[in-house]
């Protein structure tokens, strides 16, 4: 009897398994049927948006090359053929080249801010706004608010633009992001060894104020891809046991393909001036040094060979100055340096020729005639203020002999237009 019950129970289990297998196969057949229906609908929709034979593919691509990035993203969802063309490397390179040529004629400026924009809800420390405006008209072209999941501890540093990409990081946290404001794409990178060392040191708020390390990094494009270059001075609080050959400076380079930071073995023997952002121009990154024998130097880093060198010729008015009175930037892929005269309130701007042996003065700006934007410290920011020894940073040059200046004291990086005098 017991044996008979066991057989009946086994039979029931077998039957249940058969039912389960049958229902599972039915579900699979239904899913396959649904997928076939979806594929047919997609093909039917793609046929509806396929360009007519009267419009060649080359003509369509030429039209796409002149469209903004947001429009291209929408077009990718309409046609598989268009998506393949837009996502190709050759199309991306041609689109970037045309965009750069258009920016020369009609320059745009990206303002990165943590200030609120009308109609937007901003979450402190994790939301950053990217506002693009036309330099000629001053009108806002677009605004994007992007959330960064890992905060910056209210200490944010932003690199210069590199093909529309920006690197945003914080020395007080492990946050390192690369972001494309046009597409809202972002990628979080592993922290640098400098950030890890600083996190272990864990300085107080007061100690942060007197930290002379370099918190600015350079975001550049080499032949093999993009690079992040972080050059900083060796200090007790950023010592690293994995880098035993302690010298005057350290340099970390981020490899996007390997997704890792690596040290460079040969670094400059000059301490880098901490309060100046690096400038990228003509295939090299440039830093100002601290005064050595009452003279400042310019360190150059070749992004292809990854070697450092000193510029052979520095303008005497620059070399003999306090680095706090000097500004360095890139204009039209040329290294530029400027100095503000304390008495005359004239800021002179020099440009380095590609041969790196000759400088030429391109602008002399009367700061008294400049419009003054708001600041965090004062209601009005006076360019001609006597105690404001730091020069303004040239951002871009218009066709109508106007130059866009920005000062680190201006609120939200709000720049001001200044008419150039004696511009060549």
Secondary structure by P-SEA (a helix, b strand, c coil): caaaaaaaaaaaaaaaaaaaaaaaaaaaaaaaaaaaaaaaaaaaaaaaacccccccaaaaaaaaaaccaaaaaaaaaacaaaaaaaacaaaaaaaaaaaaaaaaabbbbbbbbcccccccccccccbbbbbbbbcccccccbbbbbbcccccccbbbbccccccbbbbbbccccbbbbbcccccbbbbbcccaaaaaaaaacccaaaaaacccccbbbbbccccbbbbbbbbbbccccccccccccccbbbbbbbccccbbbbbcccccccccccbbbbbcccbbbbbbcccccbbbbbbbccccccccccccccccccccccccbbbbbcccbbbbbbbbccccbbbbbbbcccccbbbbccccccccbbbbbcccccccccccccccbbbbbcccccccbbbbbbccccccbbbbbbbcccc
